[in-house]
Amino acid sequence: MTEPKPLFERLSDGLREFYVAPYRRTFARARRDEEDLFMLLVFAESLGVPNPAAWYTLELMPELYERFHDWHRRMGMEHSPLDHIGCC
């Protein structure tokens, strides 16, 4: 059997949940907005937007290909704007 958590740890968890719960949706939206901006920065050069950090973001592209379809749909693009990524 596992030991129950100490009283102060349970109290801390309860207070954290009490204060964070009303803002959970706001935190999720902020995280998604940051991810959208990051995806735009990584794929900017491929989309035709000059990116001075393109050399450094180039190696991140293979890691983000899996999430590219969800991103371009969320940005309002029906089909993939990139010729070399045929996700749709």
Buried (B, 14 or more C-beta within 10 A) or exposed (E): EEEEEEEEEEEEEEEEEEEEEEEEEEEEEEEEEEBEEBBBBBBBBBEEEEBEEBEEBEEBBEEBBEEBEEBBBEEEEEEBBBEEBEBE
